[in-house]
Amino acid sequence: MKELFTLNRLIFRYKWLIFWGSLFIIAANLVSVYSVRFVGKAINYIDETLASSSSAADFKQLLFYGFLIIALPIVSGILTFFQRQTIIVASRHIEFDLKNEIFQHYQELDTAFYKKNRIGDLMNRISEDVGYVRMYLGPGIMYPINLISLSIILVIEMILIDKSLTFYTLAPLPVLSILIYFISRHINIKSREVQEEQSNLSSYVQDIFSGIRVIKSFNRENRIKRSYAGLALDYKKKSISLANIQAFFFPLMLLVIGISQILILYAGGTEYIQGEITEIGTVAQFFMYLNMLIWPFASLGWISMVVQRAEASMKRINEFLQVGPSVYNMSRDRFEIKGKIEFDNVSFTYENTGITALKNLSFVLPQGQTLAVLGKTGSGKTTLAELVIRLYDPSQGEIRLDDTALKNINLNDLRSQIGFVPQEAFLFSDTLEENIAFALDHAEPEKTQEFAKKADVHHNIIDFKEGYQTKVGERGVTLSGGQKQRISIARALIKNPKILIFDDSLSAVDTETEENILQNIREASAQKTTIIITHRISSAKHADKIIMLHEGQIIQKGTHQSLLAVEGAYRDLYEIQLNEEIKD
């Protein structure tokens, strides 16, 4: 239960709803038990009137009993409605708060966390796990209060009527609870297995949907179907195993109910025959009391299962919430970026792979200048960009922005003033207009079109049937690679950042389009500090500074002309690309 104690802070937030709900439960049970009295009285009265001549007064008395028998359960039903409108609503509020807390934590966690965890598993924590916790907070609180209050009221009522029948009524119920408890333990074990399989299946399906174009291009549909069928079969087997155990629940409950009714009928009938009970309505009352107690007692096992599942789910949630970001905001002071970037002996090693991406990297990029970064795949170019926007912190050394350590700059101010176009262009499943205007609070059609033109994608968009209102599909699946890159560029430019970073964001466009975009970027980024990461000399040649990376280290630096004047990797790359252009 220690995992569930962490929910006390949320429960306390809605304590009055739970308090009033508890009062409604007690009041509903008092009315329900009290109404049974009149059932017994009505039966006894009918029994007496059948033995004698009936009159108009007898008929009125029966109408009065009938009215109470109908009216009191209605009152109890109204009170039950209010108990659900308080306790269940409180559980929904807590569910809402918990989901928001988890989602907020998702936002705070760094890139490294998402590289180590599966998306399907993370989705299950905010959906399935929170759902199980809510069951504990709603029915898991309501049913125990109902059982305790109803049991106390009924036991007192039954003892006052007949102690012997009370014993026969209550005797089988603890046995029912114990049996259901043991069944529930097995159900809980099986439920965890089903939950894990569901998480595996969700993660696999998410991967398949994300990579559907790769699957089709490699013609691997049949293999994927077989893999999915295998996972689905495992899920099916464990789900059926769980269903087989759950199938014992209701038959077992009906069996114990039947035994209890037989005991009441036998004991009550015997006492009536022997004259120990003078009113036949008393036996009928005990039948009704038994029916009132059956579900609360049977729910003990179910509640145990709910609590165990909630505890397992809350443990997973707590483990997640206790994971802190390695990159977090160390300052709340406002910071206005000018644009000077300095790397001072910066090294970085990826924790999950142990690969050292950068080694003792040092350079200074003055405000308003453009830096081009070239190098082979795996040379550390993207890592450099991710360190500037502080998706990671350096393993060694220091990065300074305007002579201030990057760690000491308000993280929100830092990222809000940097326009970043990642290597893999990501678009949301929304309209083109909303994707371009993502950095703005509200989409402005004229501004959206202006920056779409600067990214040389406006002419493509207006050719679409719905223009800027075209839905791009998940991850921009309906667009070409070049179109996605250009929309990403427009999205970065529209926020008017102080620093622009382009991570190989023109790799999917032709040379002519590239030149148009670069010209527009130079105009749009005047007085802005710009970093262009690229494989192409054509993208780098106009930069104020150029550095060549190899295995995380700078092997050459200078301007386009100065680097061409000396032998080295830059001139070799230039000649290779020049020859390729001549062949084309």
C-alpha positions in Angstrom: 0.0 0.0 0.0 3.0 2.3 0.4 2.9 3.2 -3.3 -0.8 4.3 -3.0 0.1 6.5 0.0 1.6 8.9 -2.6 -2.0 9.7 -3.7 -2.9 11.1 -0.3 -1.9 14.6 -1.4 -4.4 14.4 -4.3 -7.1 12.8 -2.1 -6.7 15.6 0.4 -7.4 18.1 -2.4 -10.9 16.7 -2.8 -11.5 15.6 0.8 -14.8 17.4 1.1 -16.3 15.5 -1.9 -15.2 12.2 -0.3 -16.5 13.3 3.1 -20.0 14.2 1.7 -20.0 11.0 -0.4 -19.3 8.9 2.8 -22.3 10.6 4.5 -24.5 9.9 1.5 -23.5 6.2 1.6 -24.4 5.9 5.3 -27.7 7.7 4.7 -28.6 5.5 1.7 -27.8 2.3 3.7 -29.9 3.5 6.7 -32.9 4.2 4.4 -32.4 0.8 2.5 -32.3 -1.2 5.7 -35.2 0.7 7.2 -37.4 0.1 4.1 -37.0 -3.7 4.6 -38.9 -3.4 7.9 -42.0 -2.5 6.0 -41.7 -5.4 3.7 -41.8 -7.7 6.7 -44.6 -5.8 8.2 -46.6 -5.9 5.0 -46.2 -9.7 4.7 -47.2 -10.1 8.4 -50.2 -7.9 7.9 -51.3 -9.8 4.8 -50.9 -13.1 6.8 -53.0 -11.7 9.6 -55.7 -10.3 7.3 -56.0 -13.6 5.4 -56.7 -15.3 8.7 -59.5 -12.8 9.4 -61.9 -10.7 7.5 -60.4 -7.7 5.7 -61.7 -4.2 5.8 -61.2 -0.8 4.1 -58.8 0.1 7.0 -56.7 -3.0 6.2 -56.5 -2.0 2.5 -55.4 1.5 3.5 -52.7 0.1 5.8 -51.4 -2.1 3.0 -51.4 0.9 0.6 -49.4 2.8 3.2 -46.9 -0.1 3.5 -46.7 -0.3 -0.3 -46.1 3.4 -0.6 -43.2 3.2 1.9 -41.8 0.1 0.2 -41.7 2.1 -3.1 -40.8 5.5 -1.8 -37.9 4.6 0.6 -35.9 2.8 -2.1 -36.4 5.8 -4.4 -34.9 8.0 -1.6 -32.1 5.5 -1.2 -31.5 5.6 -5.0 -31.3 9.4 -4.9 -28.8 9.3 -2.1 -26.8 6.7 -4.0 -26.8 9.0 -7.0 -25.3 11.8 -4.8 -22.7 9.4 -3.4 -21.5 8.6 -6.9 -21.7 12.3 -7.9 -19.3 13.0 -5.0 -16.8 10.1 -4.6 -16.7 9.0 -8.3 -16.5 12.6 -9.4 -13.6 13.1 -6.9 -11.9 10.1 -8.5 -12.3 11.7 -11.9 -10.8 14.9 -10.7 -7.9 13.1 -9.3 -7.5 11.1 -12.5 -7.5 14.4 -14.4 -4.8 15.9 -12.1 -2.7 12.8 -12.2 -2.8 12.7 -16.0 -1.8 16.3 -16.2 1.0 15.7 -13.7 2.3 12.8 -15.8 2.0 14.8 -19.1 3.8 17.8 -17.5 6.6 15.4 -16.5 6.7 14.1 -20.0 7.4 17.7 -21.1 10.1 18.2 -18.6 12.1 15.0 -19.4 15.1 15.3 -21.7 15.8 13.6 -25.0 18.0 10.9 -23.4 14.9 9.6 -21.5 12.9 9.1 -24.7 15.8 7.3 -26.4 15.8 4.7 -23.5 12.0 4.2 -23.2 9.4 2.8 -25.6 6.6 5.2 -26.6 3.9 2.4 -26.2 5.0 1.8 -22.6 4.9 5.6 -21.9 1.4 5.8 -23.4 0.2 2.9 -21.2 1.3 4.7 -18.0 -0.9 7.7 -18.8 -3.8 5.6 -19.9 -4.0 2.1 -18.6 -2.1 2.7 -15.3 -4.0 5.9 -14.4 -7.2 4.0 -15.2 -6.4 1.3 -12.7 -5.5 4.0 -10.1 -8.8 5.7 -10.7 -10.7 2.5 -10.0 -9.0 2.5 -6.5 -9.8 6.1 -5.9 -13.5 5.7 -6.9 -15.0 2.2 -6.4 -12.0 1.3 -4.2 -13.0 3.9 -1.7 -16.8 3.8 -2.1 -17.3 0.0 -1.8 -15.4 -0.5 1.5 -17.2 2.5 3.1 -20.5 0.9 1.8 -19.6 -2.5 3.2 -18.5 -1.3 6.6 -21.5 1.0 7.2 -24.0 -1.4 5.7 -22.6 -4.3 7.7 -22.8 -2.4 11.0 -26.4 -1.2 10.4 -27.6 -4.6 9.2 -25.9 -6.6 12.0 -27.5 -4.4 14.6 -30.9 -4.6 12.9 -30.7 -8.4 12.5 -29.6 -9.1 16.1 -32.5 -7.0 17.4 -34.8 -9.2 15.3 -33.4 -12.7 15.7 -29.8 -13.7 16.8 -30.1 -17.3 15.4 -31.1 -16.2 11.9 -28.4 -13.5 12.0 -25.7 -16.3 12.5 -27.1 -18.4 9.6 -27.2 -15.3 7.4 -23.7 -14.1 8.0 -21.9 -17.5 8.3 -21.3 -18.2 4.6 -20.3 -14.6 3.8 -16.7 -14.6 5.2 -16.1 -17.9 3.3 -17.3 -16.1 0.1 -14.9 -13.2 0.7 -11.9 -15.6 1.4 -12.6 -17.6 -1.8 -12.9 -14.5 -3.9 -9.8 -13.1 -2.3 -7.7 -16.1 -3.5 -9.3 -16.0 -6.9 -8.5 -12.3 -7.1 -4.9 -12.9 -6.3 -4.6 -15.1 -9.4 -6.6 -12.6 -11.4 -4.2 -9.8 -10.4 -1.1 -11.9 -11.4 -2.8 -12.7 -14.8 -3.8 -9.0 -15.2 -0.3 -7.9 -14.8 0.8 -10.3 -17.5 -1.9 -9.1 -19.8 -0.9 -5.5 -19.1 2.7 -6.2 -20.0 1.7 -7.9 -23.2 -0.6 -5.1 -24.1 2.3 -2.6 -23.5 4.5 -4.8 -25.8 1.8 -4.9 -28.4 1.2 -1.2 -28.3 4.9 -0.4 -28.7 5.2 -2.8 -31.6 2.2 -1.4 -33.4 3.4 2.2 -32.8 6.7 1.3 -34.4 4.9 -0.3 -37.4 2.7 2.6 -38.0 5.6 5.0 -37.8 7.7 3.0 -40.3 4.9 1.8 -42.6 6.6 3.3 -45.7 9.8 1.5 -45.0 7.9 -1.8 -44.5 6.1 -1.3 -47.8 9.2 -0.3 -49.7 11.0 -3.4 -48.5 8.0 -5.6 -49.2 8.1 -6.9 -45.6 4.3 -6.9 -44.9 4.1 -10.7 -44.5 7.0 -10.8 -42.1 5.4 -8.0 -40.1 2.1 -9.8 -40.1 3.7 -12.9 -38.7 5.5 -11.0 -36.0 2.3 -9.1 -35.1 0.3 -12.4 -35.1 2.8 -13.9 -32.7 2.6 -11.0 -30.3 -1.2 -10.9 -30.6 -1.4 -14.7 -30.0 0.6 -14.3 -26.7 -1.7 -11.5 -25.7 -4.7 -13.7 -26.6 -3.5 -16.6 -24.6 -2.9 -14.6 -21.5 -6.2 -12.8 -21.9 -8.0 -16.1 -22.2 -6.1 -17.4 -19.2 -7.3 -14.3 -17.3 -10.9 -14.8 -18.5 -10.9 -18.5 -17.4 -10.1 -17.5 -13.9 -12.6 -14.6 -13.9 -15.2 -17.1 -15.1 -15.2 -18.7 -11.6 -16.2 -15.4 -9.9 -20.0 -15.2 -10.6 -20.7 -19.0 -10.4 -18.9 -19.1 -7.0 -20.9 -16.1 -5.8 -24.2 -17.7 -6.9 -23.2 -20.9 -5.2 -22.6 -19.2 -1.8 -25.8 -17.2 -2.2 -27.8 -20.3 -2.9 -26.2 -22.0 0.2 -27.0 -19.0 2.4 -30.6 -18.8 1.2 -31.1 -22.6 1.9 -29.7 -22.0 5.4 -32.0 -19.1 6.1 -35.0 -21.0 4.7 -34.2 -24.1 6.8 -33.4 -22.2 10.0 -36.2 -19.7 9.6 -38.7 -22.4 8.6 -37.7 -24.6 11.6 -38.1 -21.7 14.0 -41.5 -20.7 12.5 -42.8 -24.3 12.8 -41.6 -24.6 16.4 -43.2 -21.3 17.2 -39.9 -19.5 18.0 -40.8 -17.0 15.2 -44.4 -15.9 15.2 -44.3 -13.8 12.1 -43.5 -15.2 8.6 -42.4 -11.7 7.4 -39.2 -12.1 9.6 -37.9 -14.8 7.3 -38.6 -12.7 4.2 -36.7 -9.8 5.9 -33.6 -12.0 6.4 -33.7 -13.1 2.7 -33.6 -9.4 1.8 -30.9 -8.6 4.3 -28.8 -11.4 2.8 -29.3 -10.0 -0.7 -28.2 -6.6 0.5 -25.0 -8.1 2.0 -24.0 -10.3 -0.8 -22.5 -7.8 -3.2 -20.6 -5.8 -0.5 -19.0 -9.0 0.8 -18.4 -10.3 -2.6 -16.8 -7.0 -3.5 -14.1 -7.5 -0.9 -12.2 -9.8 -3.2 -12.8 -7.5 -6.2 -11.7 -4.5 -4.1 -8.5 -6.5 -3.1 -7.8 -7.0 -6.8 -8.5 -3.4 -7.6 -6.1 -2.3 -4.8 -3.4 -4.7 -6.0 -3.7 -3.6 -9.6 -3.7 0.1 -8.6 -0.6 -0.4 -6.4 1.2 -2.1 -9.3 0.2 0.7 -11.6 1.0 3.4 -9.1 4.5 1.9 -8.6 5.1 2.2 -12.4 3.8 5.8 -12.3 5.9 6.7 -9.3 9.0 5.2 -10.9 8.4 7.4 -13.9 7.7 10.5 -11.8 10.8 10.0 -9.8 13.0 10.1 -13.0 14.4 13.5 -13.1 15.6 15.2 -16.3 19.4 15.5 -16.6 18.8 18.8 -18.3 16.7 21.1 -16.2 16.1 24.8 -15.7 18.7 26.2 -13.3 17.6 29.9 -13.6 14.3 31.7 -13.6 15.9 35.1 -14.5 14.9 36.6 -17.8 17.6 36.4 -20.5 17.7 38.3 -23.8 19.9 36.5 -26.4 22.3 38.6 -28.5 23.9 35.6 -30.3 27.5 35.0 -29.5 28.3 31.3 -29.1 31.4 29.8 -27.6 32.5 26.2 -27.1 35.3 25.8 -24.6 36.9 22.3 -24.6 33.5 20.6 -24.9 33.3 16.9 -24.9 30.1 14.8 -25.0 29.5 11.0 -24.5 26.1 9.5 -25.0 25.1 7.7 -21.9 23.0 5.0 -23.5 25.6 3.9 -26.1 28.9 5.1 -24.5 29.9 6.7 -27.9 31.9 9.9 -27.5 30.5 12.3 -30.1 32.6 15.4 -29.4 36.2 15.7 -28.1 37.6 18.9 -26.7 35.7 21.0 -29.2 36.5 24.8 -29.0 35.4 27.7 -31.2 33.9 31.1 -31.0 31.0 32.3 -33.2 30.5 36.1 -32.9 27.0 37.6 -32.9 25.4 37.9 -36.3 27.8 35.6 -38.1 27.1 32.2 -39.9 29.0 29.0 -39.0 28.9 26.0 -41.4 29.7 22.6 -39.9 30.7 19.8 -42.2 31.9 16.3 -41.7 31.1 12.6 -42.3 28.2 10.8 -40.8 28.8 10.3 -37.1 31.4 13.1 -36.8 29.3 14.9 -34.2 27.5 17.6 -36.2 24.0 16.9 -34.9 25.4 16.6 -31.3 26.9 20.1 -31.6 23.5 21.5 -32.6 21.7 19.6 -29.8 24.1 21.0 -27.2 23.5 24.6 -28.3 19.8 24.2 -27.7 20.6 22.3 -24.5 18.8 19.0 -25.3 21.9 17.6 -23.6 24.6 19.1 -21.3 28.3 18.6 -22.1 30.1 15.7 -20.4 33.1 18.0 -20.1 33.9 21.7 -20.9 31.5 24.6 -21.1 29.3 26.2 -23.7 28.7 30.0 -23.3 26.1 32.2 -24.9 26.8 35.9 -24.8 29.6 35.1 -22.3 27.1 33.4 -19.9 27.3 29.7 -19.2 24.5 28.0 -21.1 23.5 26.1 -17.9 22.8 29.4 -16.2 20.4 30.7 -18.8 16.7 30.3 -18.4 15.9 27.2 -20.5 12.6 28.6 -21.7 14.2 31.9 -22.8 17.0 29.9 -24.5 14.7 27.7 -26.6 12.1 30.3 -27.4 14.8 32.5 -29.0 16.4 29.7 -31.1 15.0 28.5 -34.4 16.0 24.8 -34.9 15.4 22.7 -38.0 16.2 19.1 -37.1 17.8 16.6 -39.4 14.6 14.6 -39.5 11.7 16.9 -40.4 8.8 16.2 -38.1 5.3 17.5 -38.9 2.2 17.2 -36.7 -1.0 15.6 -38.0 -2.6 19.0 -38.7 -3.0 21.6 -41.4 0.0 23.0 -43.2 -0.9 26.4 -41.8 -0.8 25.2 -38.2 2.4 23.3 -38.8 4.2 26.4 -40.1 2.7 28.7 -37.4 3.5 26.2 -34.6 5.7 28.7 -32.8 3.0 31.3 -32.8 0.1 31.5 -30.3 -2.3 32.0 -33.1 -1.9 31.3 -36.8 -1.6 34.4 -39.0 -2.4 33.5 -42.6 -0.4 36.4 -44.2 2.6 35.7 -42.0 2.4 32.0 -42.7 2.4 32.6 -46.4 5.3 35.1 -46.2 7.6 32.6 -44.5 6.4 29.7 -46.7 7.7 31.8 -49.6 11.0 32.3 -47.9 11.3 28.5 -47.5 10.4 28.1 -51.2 7.4 25.9 -50.4 4.5 28.4 -51.0 4.1 27.4 -54.7 3.8 23.7 -53.7 1.1 24.5 -51.0 -1.1 26.5 -53.3 -1.2 23.6 -55.7 -2.8 21.4 -53.1 -6.6 21.2 -53.3 -7.1 22.7 -49.9 -4.0 24.9 -49.9 -2.8 25.8 -46.4 -5.7 24.0 -44.9 -4.4 20.6 -46.2 -4.0 18.0 -43.5 -0.6 16.5 -43.8 -1.3 13.2 -42.1 0.7 11.7 -39.2 4.4 12.9 -39.3 3.6 14.5 -42.6 3.2 11.2 -44.4 1.4 12.8 -47.4 4.3 15.1 -48.3 7.7 14.5 -49.9 10.9 14.7 -47.9 11.8 18.0 -49.5 8.4 19.5 -48.8 8.6 18.5 -45.2 12.1 20.0 -44.8 11.0 23.3 -46.3 7.9 23.5 -44.1 10.2 22.9 -41.1 12.4 25.7 -42.3 9.4 28.1 -42.5 8.3 27.0 -39.0 11.8 27.9 -37.7 11.9 31.3 -39.5 8.4 32.4 -38.5 9.3 32.7 -34.8 11.9 35.4 -35.6 14.6 33.8 -33.4 18.0 35.3 -32.4 19.8 32.1 -33.4 19.1 29.8 -36.3 20.3 26.3 -36.5 19.8 24.1 -39.7 20.8 20.5 -39.2 21.2 19.1 -42.7 17.8 20.5 -43.5 18.3 20.9 -47.3 19.4 17.3 -48.0 16.2 16.4 -49.8 15.9 19.4 -52.1 17.6 20.0 -55.5 20.5 22.4 -56.0 18.4 25.2 -57.5 15.8 25.1 -54.7 18.7 24.9 -52.2 20.2 28.1 -53.6 16.8 29.9 -53.5 16.3 28.9 -49.9 19.8 29.8 -48.8 19.4 33.2 -50.4 16.1 33.8 -48.6 17.7 32.5 -45.3 20.6 34.9 -45.7 18.1 37.8 -46.1 15.9 36.6 -43.2 18.9 35.8 -40.9 20.7 39.1 -41.3 22.0 40.1 -37.9 21.1 36.7 -36.6 23.7 34.1 -35.5 23.3 31.0 -37.8 24.7 27.5 -37.7 24.3 25.5 -40.9 25.1 21.8 -40.6 25.4 20.2 -44.0 27.2 17.7 -46.2 27.1 20.1 -49.2 29.8 22.6 -50.0 27.1 24.7 -51.7 25.3 25.2 -48.4 28.5 26.1 -46.6 30.5 28.3 -49.0 28.8 31.6 -48.0 29.3 31.1 -44.3 31.6 33.5 -42.3 33.3 30.5 -40.7 33.5 26.8 -41.7 34.7 23.9 -39.5 35.3 20.4 -40.6 34.6 17.7 -38.0 36.1 14.2 -37.9 35.3 11.8 -35.0 34.1 14.7 -32.8 37.2 16.9 -33.4 37.9 19.9 -35.6 40.3 19.0 -38.3 40.0 22.1 -40.4 38.5 25.6 -39.9 38.4 28.8 -41.9 36.5 30.4 -44.8 35.5 28.8 -48.0 38.4 30.4 -49.9 41.0 29.8 -47.2 40.1 26.1 -47.0 40.2 25.7 -50.7 43.7 27.2 -50.8 45.1 24.3 -48.7 45.0 20.5 -49.0 42.6 18.8 -46.7 39.2 17.2 -46.2 37.3 20.3 -47.2 39.0 20.7 -50.6 38.7 16.9 -51.2 35.0 17.1 -50.5 34.7 20.2 -52.8 36.3 18.4 -55.7 34.2 15.3 -55.3 31.0 17.3 -55.3 32.2 19.4 -58.2 32.9 16.3 -60.3 29.4 14.9 -59.4 27.8 18.2 -60.6 29.8 18.0 -63.9 28.7 14.4 -64.5 25.1 15.4 -63.8 
